[in-house]
Amino acid sequence: MDLIIRRAVLAHTHPAGHPSVDIGIEGGRIAAVEPHLAAAAREEIDAAGALVSAPFVDAHFHMDATLSYGLPRVNTSGTLLEGIALWGELKPQLTQEALIERALQYCDWAVARGLLAIRSHVDVCDGRLLAVEALLEVKRRVAPYLDLQLVAFPQDGVLRSPGAFDNLKRAIAMGVDVVGGIPHFERTMADGAESVRLLCEFAAEKGLRVDMHCDESDDPLSRHIETLAAQTHRLGLHGRVAGSHLTSMHSMDNYYVSKLIPLMRESGVAAIANPLINITLQGRSDTYPKRRGMTRVPELMAAGVTVAFGHDCVMDPWYSFGSGDMLEVAHMGLHVAQMTGTDASRACFDAVTVNAASILGLEDYGVAPGCAANLVVLDARDPIEAIRLRAARLAVVSRGRVVSRQPAQRAALALAGRPESVDFRLHR
Ligand code: FE2
């Protein structure tokens, strides 16, 4: 074996009667998951009863904007509208080199936090497609250790912005993976519905996945998710389509939602909430009571809809916080959705791991023989404790190689009531 992680506690599957397992890795793949591996390895990690999970997956991000906070000026109001205006000011000043540098820096942050797969939207409304070229280059460079999936995103509306559909098609031809959209930003509801039809037909023709910014609004009558589900069903795209944000669902009439959620389930449309952003940008013009704006996460999950949480933004025109930590995202999602029950809390961990992996279509994701050897060792005993502590990433393994490691955090361990673990030794 190349690497063995011993005494690992898993998030889900566990052999009955065994408190932990050994994970054997060979040739970049998980070769064995057994209570006690007799084999030796060139390198060993003693997890000592810590949680070992498949890596975090971010289902919704904007890597073309990340780490640009303050360029060309800061968003003083912190609102969505000033953020959009700022992005408009920044776009003409973007250079490929600066964009690549910032994206690669973010990927370093991501790796250190055990985030090894990211779906990033990339704005295609600028005919130069400079950001597309830059992120395709980043995708190529990080491929040895991080899965970067790109969505062709017409930020200013595929119908509203002149040339945007042609730009989107060019981006796909250049190697962008997923078809994006933003129906609520088109001029009318009818244009929004038409954009969904056009984009879904294009995706069906090309055999691609779809992920649209959909109904990122407090308007309860913004119902493009209904059209997205209907087009998904009509074109047979089940399991390949996601609606991102879906914040209008927070404000919708309950009777209407009782029809909508089963329609989403029937179509196999997934939902991606972005708790950090939704909680700060939605309901912004309300007085009190103030709507919180996140989509109906527990209700969607209960109905069998796949739900993931995305980070959306880190230090960009819309959001000046964040660090690539999907446990912070899960922590916020859990609080906003009031998912403090045991099963609900664990479901929030799934929303930044296995559910997000399923939306991205990562085929060899998991902790089982045959899966890609992508793993994170967390300074926690279980997924709920990991969220509570935003647990330290003690070791991160990508393609069978240890790519990041950090010592146990004594303060966090003391808080967890595990003084015996202070002597945690990562490597023998
Ligand atoms: Fe977004």
Boltz pocket constraint, residues with backbone or C-beta under 6 A from the ligand:
constraints:
  - pocket:
      binder: B
      contacts: [[A, 60], [A, 61], [A, 62], [A, 121], [A, 213], [A, 244], [A, 312]]
      max_distance: 6.0
